[in-house]
Amino acid sequence: MISYRIAGLSPQPYAALFALDDADLAAHDMRRVVADSPRGYPCRVSLVDAAVGETVLLLTHEHQAQGPYRASGPIFVREAASRAQAYQDQWPPVLLTRYLSLRAYDGQGWLREARVADGAQGEQAVQELFADPAIVRVAAHNARYGCFLCAIDRA
């Protein structure tokens, strides 16, 4: 098995945003949402789905900052998320229930390969992508809605 690490985003850049009113959020292309189902609001800090009734922010996150494949996508952040969750050689449960788009990048930010996989087969797909030693990061997205879920880094 090729070792990998998945870490949630730092909560610090988002903490102050929850104090903004809805008009200020909208002015920055963000939105406050209350989760209305136990699935569908995966937090990119804690890597868990928000509970029904929990407040989240929907905003854009730039997850691929370099090269011609520069990319950003929508993310949810739970108000209650106080620390980034990390997984070492372990697949987070939040990925198991989603159909995934996996985009594999080399150290210069070039897209080397991409594929889709059911979440239950996602870890195997990532192992196959990491079989190419040039690949250092796999960006996981929700294949249906396009939201960025997490980065999976070669350890």
N, C-alpha and C positions, 0 to 999 in steps of 0.2 A: 504494500500500500504506500502511496506517495502521501507524505504528510502535508496537511493544509490547515489554515486558520481562517475562521470567520468571526468578524468582530462587528458589533453594532457601531453606529456613529456616535461621536461624543455628544452628550446632551447640552453642553455649554452654549453652542451657537443658537440653540432654540429656546432656552429657558426664558429669556426676556420677551420673546415673541408672544407668549401666552398672556402677557399684560396688555398687549395692544387691543384696541377695540376693533370691531369687524370692519369699519371703514378704513382704518390704518392697515389692517391685514390685506384688504382688497386692493389698496393702493400699491401694495408690493406683490400682487398676484398670489396671495395666500388666502386660505379659508379655514375657519374654525368649523369643526364637524363633531357631532355627537354620534358615536357608534350606535347603530340600530340593529346590529346582528353580531353574533359571537365570532364571525369570520368576515373578512373583507377590509379590515383596517390594521394591517400588519405594521407595527412600529419598527422603524429602522434603527432605533437606539437599543431597545430591549429585546428585539427580535421575537416578540410575541404579539398575538392579535389583541387589540383593545377589547375590553369587556363591554357588553351592552351598557349604554349610559355614560361611558367614559369619553372625555373630551380629547380630541386629537387635532393637530394642524395638518392641513394638506398644503404642500409647498413643493417647489422645484429644488432638486439637489443635483449639482454637477458631479457626476461620478467618474467621468473619464475626461481628465483635464488637458491631456496633451495629444498632439497629432491630428491628422485629418478625421479620426474617429471620435473626436471630442464629443461628449454626450452628456445630457442631463435628462432627468425624468422626475415624475411626481413621486413623492414619498409621504408617508404619514409618520407623525411623531406624537406619542402619547404625552399628555401633560404630566402624568405620574412617572414617566421614565426618568430616573435619576442617575443611572449609570449605564454605560455601554456593556452589553452582554457579550461574552466571547466564547467561542467553541473551538477546541483544538481536536482535530481528527474526529469530529462528531458532527452529525447533520442536525441542525436546529429543527425542532418540530414544526415551526412556522413554514418551512420549505416543503415539508412532506405533503401538504394538502393543496399544493398549487401546481399548475402546469407551468413549467419553467422555460424561459429562453435563456440560454447560456452562451455568453460571448467571451471567447478566450483571447487574451492579449499578451504580447511579448513585453520585454522590459522597455521598449521604446514606445509603447502605446499603440502598436500596430495590431489590428484584428487579424488573428491567424486562423481561427476556426469558430464556427457557431453551430449550435444545434438546439433542438427543443427536447424536453424530457418531462415525463410525469414526475412529480416530486418524489415519489417512492423510488424511482430509478435515477434521481438526480445525482446522488453521490457517486454512483457507478459511472455516469456520464462525465462527471468532473474528473474522476480518476483516469478515464480514457483521454480526456483533453490534456491533463497533466503528463501523460505519457510522452508528449512532445516536450523535451527539456527547455525549449525556448519560451514556453508559456509560463508566465509568472502570476497571472491573475485571471480569474473568471468572474465576470459580472453576471449576477443572476437577476433576472427580471420576471415579473409576472407576464407570461406569454399572452394572456388574454387582454389585460388592461395596460400593459407596457410599463407599469410602475417598477422602479428600481427596488430590488429587495435587499441585496447585500453584495459585497465583494468577497470572493473566496481566493485567498492568497496562498501560494505555495509556501510552505514553512521551511 
